[in-house]
Amino acid sequence: MNTKTTSTDTFPRLLQQHAAQRPQAPAIREKDLGIWQTWSWQDCAREVREIACGLASLGFKPLDNLAIVGANRPHLYLSMAAAQSLRGVPVPLYQDAVAGEMVFMLDDAGIEFVMAEDQEQVDKLLECRESRPQLRHIIYDDPRGLRNYDQPGLLSFEALRELGRAFDAKNPGYFEAAVDSVQPSDVGVILYTSGTTGRPKGVCQTHAGFIAAGRGGVQTDKLGPGDDIMSYLPMAWVGDHLFSVAQWLVAGFTLNCPESAETVMNDMREIGPSYYFGPPRTFEGLLTAVSIRMEDAAAPKRWLYAKCMALAQRVGADILGGAPVSAKDRLLYKLGDLLIYGPLRNVLGMSRIRVAYTAGAAIGPDLFRFYRSIGVNLKQFYGQTETCAYVCLQQDGKVKLTSVGTAAPGMELKIADNGEVLVRGVSVLKEYYKRPEATAEVLDAEGYFHTGDAGVLDSEGHLRIIDRAKDVGRLNGPQGSCQGAMFAPNYIENKLKFFPQIKEAVCFGHGRDQACAFINIDYEAVGNWAERRGLPYGGYVDLAGKPEVLALVADCIAKVNADLAAEDGMADTQIARFLVLHKELDPDDDELTRTRKVRRGFIAEKYAVLVDALYGGKSEQFIETQVKFEDGRAGSVSATLKIIEAKRFPPVKAAA
């Protein structure tokens, strides 16, 4: 271990510090075959050294890029630190990306070394290598199914560590010198953007940038070695790198890696994390699971749940935020906590949560209020890949349901004349990888990063994000003028997705006389609803087209329209017509990004015939769509979709 280095301005040195000061404290846990395995900080430092020396023995050099692809696994996180220890750069890729997507990023980042999780990822990488022979070394963590693979450059994780131990013995001091050579201004990671409008770009973030972002969050929420976090989101997502790498190494809390994506909920209940994060879709999914369970509950329990939730919606968020609430309501809420809210948090694995964050996309205020109302200290974190996901955060006692908080420590906010949010500070990207012209487009002469989001700052400095600037438009005004109501599709979509029956929504309206929507039903939630009513169906297409399901969705849309009618300036944006899509929007079909953000322009173009039908007054429209299956095969799905008139409401004037 390097005892000469005492500064903690790079990730490798932070790791070395924890290993020196708290060698036996738990750093990472992983559930494997039903048993939790634990790595101490000393274990982590030793493995990082072995991995780094093993990579060096294969020819990995300073400034080389190491691709990492797989689910959240300790060895993959430690491989990141190993690459950084050699002054190299980890490049995490989405594990569900198909080979064709991977080839672009492997090419763009000039990858020769990859650390892969298992056989599935190895197979994709070998396919990539057919068109990209520069991919020299593929190292895999899980050996199952790979015994008979004899392709050149294929190496197990254990074999790499053996090479590392031998290299370390022959080259004393090499590892220490490498760690000492790493500079805070060096690129610490390359994270690829989600590519909502085109090809993904490699965002170069420095050690200093991510560490400053990590420290800002750790200090705000007083995180430390006693905290536990569940690391279950894609390692290629900037949010995971902030919470599971930067904050982990700054605060020294314990990472917990679930056994699989399917066991996350059970693993959460076992670990009881004190700190949690996830994009809105995760919280939407949890709420949907709760709603399905309540539908199956006995009538007295459903009645009690409804009564308690009505109370929680009225006073729960105020109690959590420290606002004044009557003694009677506090007493009733305590009773509700004993009977409903506490057990509900336990089911969600949130019994011990002290701080929870949502980030990555806007969260609907109704969904946000639900979690805070049941006693989960859910807050919003705002940022982009280009800002280490770190621009604004909400502080305890200063949470507003409609804002993303105030500027985070070390960050500045400014609203441009066109309403775009501009940010400057510690977390702003160094550059886009090998794309100086793209860097110049987003960084102005004053050092402000142009986020592409439209927002407003209130008198207390709280930022409210309206939508992506490119998506904000206006409905046509009287006689087709362009001075109609402002149209923010994402705001309306989030309201729709609060309902457990609606998994995804895409709204249209800019330059149109009225707003219309595509809806994706949640197959599990609506399927459960149909089965309870004895409604037979033969798959997604059949279920989505049932008249009863269309009526169910129409009821949800009517409730959203009623809300919009009561909001200042939003009554004209009520949804006029809608249809329920015959297939789920899917990243494999390029309709969503890998972080499940809607690629609105692509969808409008791909389903232009449906958009035209919505606005052309048709009552139904036939469509046949090409789809990609998980095994790589292509196929098609077709249906005649009903187009439904939504119930709309007159504007509700605010009380004087």
SVG drawing of the C-alpha trace seen along z (x, -y; Angstrom):
<svg xmlns="http://www.w3.org/2000/svg" viewBox="-66 -38 77 65">
<polyline fill="none" stroke="black" stroke-width="0.4" points="0.0,0.0 1.2,-3.5 1.8,-5.2 3.4,-8.3 0.2,-9.6 -2.2,-11.4 -4.2,-13.6 -7.7,-12.5 -8.1,-14.4 -8.4,-11.3 -10.5,-8.1 -7.5,-5.8 -6.2,-7.8 -9.6,-8.0 -9.7,-4.1 -6.2,-3.9 -7.2,-6.2 -10.2,-4.1 -8.1,-0.9 -5.5,-2.5 -7.8,-4.1 -10.7,-1.5 -9.2,1.8 -11.8,4.2 -14.9,2.0 -17.4,3.3 -17.0,1.6 -19.1,3.8 -21.5,6.6 -22.9,8.9 -25.6,11.5 -24.5,14.7 -26.4,18.0 -28.6,16.5 -25.7,15.6 -24.3,12.1 -20.5,11.9 -18.5,8.9 -15.4,7.1 -13.6,5.0 -11.8,1.8 -8.6,3.7 -10.0,6.5 -11.0,3.9 -7.6,2.2 -5.9,5.6 -8.1,6.6 -7.8,3.2 -4.0,3.6 -4.1,7.1 -6.5,6.1 -4.4,3.0 -1.2,4.9 -2.9,7.6 -4.0,5.0 -0.6,3.5 0.9,7.0 -1.3,7.2 -0.2,3.8 -2.8,1.4 -1.2,-2.1 -1.9,-5.5 -4.8,-7.2 -6.1,-3.9 -9.8,-3.3 -11.3,-0.2 -14.8,0.7 -17.0,2.2 -20.2,4.0 -22.5,5.9 -24.8,5.6 -23.8,4.1 -21.0,6.4 -18.2,5.7 -15.5,6.9 -16.7,4.4 -16.7,1.5 -13.2,2.5 -12.1,2.7 -13.1,-0.9 -10.8,-1.8 -8.1,0.4 -8.2,-1.4 -8.1,-4.8 -5.1,-3.6 -3.1,-3.2 -4.2,-6.7 -6.6,-5.0 -10.2,-5.7 -13.2,-3.4 -16.0,-3.5 -19.1,-1.7 -21.6,-0.6 -25.2,0.4 -25.5,4.1 -28.8,4.4 -27.3,2.7 -27.3,5.0 -24.0,5.7 -24.7,3.1 -25.0,0.3 -21.8,1.4 -19.8,1.3 -20.4,-2.4 -19.1,-3.2 -16.3,-0.7 -15.1,-2.3 -15.7,-5.9 -13.7,-5.3 -10.9,-3.3 -11.5,-0.3 -8.9,2.5 -9.7,3.9 -13.1,4.9 -14.2,6.1 -17.4,8.1 -19.7,9.7 -20.7,13.1 -21.3,15.2 -24.1,13.0 -21.8,10.0 -18.9,12.0 -21.0,13.3 -22.0,9.8 -18.4,8.6 -17.1,11.5 -19.8,10.5 -18.5,6.9 -15.0,8.2 -15.9,9.7 -16.2,6.2 -13.8,4.6 -10.6,6.8 -8.9,4.0 -10.8,5.4 -7.8,7.4 -8.6,8.4 -12.0,9.5 -11.9,10.3 -14.9,12.0 -16.1,12.2 -18.6,15.1 -17.0,18.2 -20.3,20.1 -20.8,21.3 -17.4,20.2 -15.3,23.3 -15.0,24.3 -14.5,20.9 -11.0,20.7 -11.0,17.4 -7.8,15.4 -7.7,12.6 -10.3,14.2 -9.3,14.3 -11.1,15.0 -11.0,12.5 -9.1,14.9 -6.5,15.4 -6.1,11.7 -5.5,11.4 -2.9,14.1 -1.1,12.2 -1.4,9.1 0.2,10.8 3.1,12.0 3.6,8.6 3.5,6.8 6.2,9.1 8.5,8.5 7.8,4.7 7.9,3.4 6.7,-0.1 5.0,-0.2 1.5,-0.4 2.4,-3.1 4.0,-5.2 1.0,-4.8 -1.4,-5.9 0.9,-8.9 0.9,-9.9 -2.9,-10.4 -3.9,-14.0 -7.3,-15.5 -7.6,-17.1 -7.3,-13.8 -10.4,-12.3 -11.7,-9.8 -14.6,-8.3 -16.2,-8.6 -20.0,-8.3 -22.0,-8.1 -25.2,-10.3 -28.5,-8.6 -28.7,-9.8 -32.3,-11.1 -31.6,-13.2 -28.8,-11.4 -25.7,-9.3 -24.5,-9.2 -21.5,-11.4 -18.7,-10.4 -18.7,-12.8 -15.3,-13.2 -15.5,-13.9 -12.5,-14.5 -11.6,-13.0 -11.9,-16.5 -15.4,-17.1 -17.0,-13.9 -15.3,-14.1 -16.6,-17.6 -20.1,-16.5 -19.8,-13.5 -18.7,-15.7 -21.5,-18.2 -24.1,-15.6 -22.4,-13.8 -22.1,-17.0 -25.6,-18.1 -27.1,-14.8 -24.5,-14.0 -23.7,-10.6 -21.0,-8.5 -19.5,-5.0 -22.7,-3.9 -24.9,-4.3 -25.9,-1.5 -26.9,-1.9 -28.4,0.6 -26.5,0.4 -29.0,1.8 -29.1,-0.8 -27.0,-0.6 -23.3,-1.3 -23.3,-3.3 -25.8,-5.8 -24.3,-9.0 -26.5,-8.7 -25.0,-5.4 -21.5,-6.7 -22.3,-9.6 -24.0,-7.6 -22.2,-4.2 -18.7,-5.4 -18.1,-9.1 -20.2,-9.3 -19.1,-5.8 -15.5,-6.7 -16.0,-10.1 -18.3,-9.0 -17.0,-5.4 -20.5,-3.9 -21.3,-0.3 -22.4,0.6 -24.8,3.6 -25.1,5.4 -28.3,7.4 -28.2,11.0 -30.1,10.1 -32.5,7.5 -35.4,9.8 -34.4,10.0 -33.8,6.3 -36.9,5.8 -36.2,8.9 -32.5,7.9 -33.5,4.4 -35.7,5.7 -32.8,7.8 -30.3,5.0 -32.6,2.1 -30.6,-0.6 -30.4,-4.0 -29.8,-5.8 -31.6,-5.1 -31.8,-6.6 -33.6,-5.9 -35.1,-7.5 -38.9,-8.2 -39.6,-5.0 -38.3,-3.0 -40.7,-4.8 -43.5,-4.4 -42.8,-0.7 -42.9,-0.4 -46.1,-2.2 -47.6,0.0 -46.6,3.1 -48.3,1.7 -51.5,0.9 -51.6,4.4 -51.2,5.9 -54.0,3.6 -56.4,4.7 -55.9,8.3 -56.4,7.4 -59.6,8.0 -62.3,5.3 -61.7,4.1 -58.0,3.7 -58.7,1.8 -61.1,-0.5 -58.5,-1.1 -55.8,-1.7 -57.9,-4.3 -58.8,-6.2 -55.2,-6.2 -53.8,-7.3 -56.3,-10.1 -55.0,-11.4 -51.4,-10.9 -52.0,-12.8 -53.4,-15.7 -50.9,-16.0 -48.1,-13.4 -45.7,-15.6 -46.3,-18.5 -45.3,-16.4 -42.2,-15.1 -41.2,-18.7 -41.8,-20.1 -44.8,-22.2 -47.5,-23.0 -50.1,-20.2 -52.9,-19.9 -52.5,-17.6 -55.5,-15.5 -54.0,-14.9 -50.6,-14.1 -52.3,-11.5 -54.3,-10.0 -51.1,-9.9 -49.2,-8.0 -52.0,-5.5 -51.9,-5.3 -48.1,-4.8 -48.6,-1.9 -51.3,-0.2 -50.4,-1.2 -47.5,-3.5 -44.9,-1.5 -45.8,1.9 -45.9,0.3 -42.4,-1.1 -41.2,2.3 -42.7,4.0 -40.9,1.4 -37.6,2.1 -37.6,-1.4 -38.0,-0.9 -34.5,-2.3 -34.3,-4.9 -33.0,-8.3 -32.5,-9.9 -33.9,-9.0 -33.4,-10.7 -34.9,-10.6 -32.9,-11.8 -32.5,-11.3 -35.9,-12.7 -38.7,-14.9 -40.9,-13.2 -44.6,-14.0 -45.7,-16.0 -48.4,-13.4 -45.9,-10.6 -43.4,-12.7 -46.1,-13.6 -47.1,-10.0 -43.7,-8.8 -43.2,-11.8 -46.7,-11.4 -46.0,-7.9 -42.8,-9.0 -40.1,-8.4 -37.7,-11.4 -37.7,-11.4 -36.0,-14.4 -35.0,-15.5 -31.6,-15.7 -31.1,-17.5 -28.3,-17.3 -27.1,-15.8 -24.4,-13.4 -22.4,-16.5 -22.7,-17.8 -22.0,-14.6 -25.8,-14.5 -25.1,-17.4 -26.7,-20.8 -29.4,-21.2 -30.5,-19.2 -33.2,-19.6 -32.2,-20.2 -34.2,-18.8 -36.9,-21.3 -36.7,-23.1 -38.5,-20.6 -41.0,-21.9 -43.0,-19.4 -42.7,-21.4 -39.0,-22.3 -35.7,-20.4 -34.2,-22.4 -31.6,-25.2 -28.1,-25.2 -25.9,-22.5 -22.7,-23.5 -20.1,-24.7 -22.7,-25.3 -24.2,-28.5 -27.5,-28.8 -28.7,-31.3 -31.8,-31.4 -31.0,-32.5 -33.3,-34.9 -34.9,-32.0 -35.7,-30.3 -32.9,-27.7 -31.2,-26.7 -27.4,-27.5 -25.1,-26.1 -21.5,-26.7 -19.4,-25.1 -17.4,-22.2 -19.2,-19.3 -19.3,-20.6 -17.7,-18.3 -14.2,-18.7 -15.1,-17.9 -16.9,-15.5 -14.5,-12.7 -12.7,-13.7 -15.6,-16.1 -14.3,-19.7 -17.1,-21.2 -19.8,-19.5 -18.1,-20.7 -18.0,-24.3 -21.8,-24.1 -22.7,-23.4 -20.0,-25.4 -20.1,-29.2 -17.3,-31.7 -18.2,-32.3 -18.0,-28.6 -21.7,-28.0 -23.1,-24.6 -26.3,-24.9 -28.5,-22.2 -31.2,-22.1 -33.8,-22.3 -36.3,-25.1 -36.8,-26.3 -37.6,-29.2 -36.1,-30.3 -38.4,-31.5 -37.6,-34.2 -35.9,-31.7 -33.6,-30.3 -35.5,-27.1 -35.4,-25.8 -38.5,-24.5 -37.9,-22.5 -40.6,-22.9 -39.5,-20.4 -36.7,-19.9 -36.3,-23.3 -36.6,-21.6 -39.9,-19.9 -41.6,-23.0 -43.9,-24.6 -47.3,-26.2 -50.7,-25.2 -52.2,-27.2 -54.1,-30.2 -57.4,-31.5 -57.6,-31.4 -54.4,-29.3 -52.1,-31.9 -49.0,-30.8 -49.9,-32.6 -51.8,-29.7 -51.1,-28.1 -47.6,-26.9 -47.3,-23.1 -44.9,-21.1 -45.5,-17.4 -43.3,-15.9 -45.3,-17.7 -48.5,-16.1 -46.9,-12.7 -45.7,-12.5 -49.2,-13.2 -50.5,-10.3 -47.8,-7.9 -48.8,-8.4 -51.6,-6.0 -50.4,-2.4 -52.3,-1.3 -50.2,-3.7 -46.6,-2.7 -45.6,-5.3 -47.2,-8.2 -46.2,-10.4 -48.0,-13.7 -48.3,-15.9 -49.5,-19.4 -46.9,-21.9 -48.2,-23.8 -51.6,-22.0 -55.0,-23.1 -55.2,-20.6 -53.1,-18.1 -53.3,-14.3 -51.5,-11.3 -50.2,-7.8 -50.6,-5.6 -48.7,-2.4 -50.6,-0.3 -48.7,1.4 -49.2,5.0 -48.9,6.4 -51.2,3.9 -53.9,3.9 -53.6,7.7 -54.2,8.1 -57.2,5.7 -58.6,7.7 -58.2,11.0 -60.0,9.8 -63.0,8.9 -63.0,12.2 -61.9,10.4 -60.0,12.9 -57.2,11.7 -54.5,13.3 -51.5,11.1 -50.5,7.5 -52.1,6.5 -55.4,8.1 -55.5,6.6 -54.5,3.1 -57.4,3.1 -60.2,4.3 -63.1,1.7 -63.0,2.1 -59.3,1.2 -59.8,-1.8 -62.5,-3.0 -60.1,-2.5 -57.4,-4.6 -60.1,-7.2 -61.0,-7.5 -57.3,-8.2 -57.0,-10.8 -60.2,-12.5 -58.7,-12.8 -55.5,-14.4 -57.6,-16.8 -59.5,-17.8 -56.2,-18.6 -55.0,-20.6 -58.3,-22.5 -57.6,-23.7 -54.0,-24.8 -53.3,-28.3 -52.6,-28.5 -52.9,-24.7 -56.6,-24.2 -56.0,-24.5 -53.5,-21.7 -56.0,-19.1 -55.8,-15.9 -58.4,-15.9 -57.9,-12.5 -55.8,-9.5 -55.0,-5.9 -53.5,-3.0 -50.5,-1.6 -50.5,2.0 -46.9,2.5 -44.7,1.4 -42.2,-1.3 -38.8,0.3 -35.2,-0.7 -34.4,2.2 -36.8,0.6 -35.1,-2.8 -38.2,-4.3 -36.7,-4.8 -33.1,-5.5 -31.4,-2.9 -32.4,-5.1 -36.0,-4.8 -36.3,-8.4 -38.8,-9.0 -37.2,-9.7 -40.1,-12.0 -39.0,-13.0 -38.3,-9.4 -41.7,-8.2 -43.6,-11.0 -41.9,-10.0 -42.2,-6.2 -45.9,-6.5 -46.7,-9.4 -49.8,-7.5 -51.2,-7.4 -50.4,-11.1 -52.2,-12.0 -55.2,-9.8 -55.4,-11.5 -55.5,-14.9 -57.5,-13.9 -60.7,-13.1 -60.5,-9.3 -62.1,-6.9 -59.6,-4.0 -56.4,-3.3 -54.7,-0.1 -50.9,0.1 -48.2,2.7 -45.0,2.2 -41.6,3.9 -40.1,5.0 -36.9,6.6 -37.0,9.6 -34.5,10.2 -32.8,13.0 -32.0,10.6 -34.8,11.8 -37.1,9.3 -40.8,9.5 -44.0,7.4 -47.1,6.7 -50.2,5.2 -53.6,4.0 -56.5,1.7 -56.3,-1.0 -59.4,-2.8 -59.1,-6.5 -60.9,-7.9 -62.3,-11.3 -61.2,-12.3 -63.4,-14.1 -62.4,-17.7 -63.4,-20.3 -63.9,-24.1 -61.1,-26.1 -61.4,-26.4 -60.8,-30.0 -58.5,-30.3 -60.1,-31.6 -59.5,-35.3"/>
</svg>
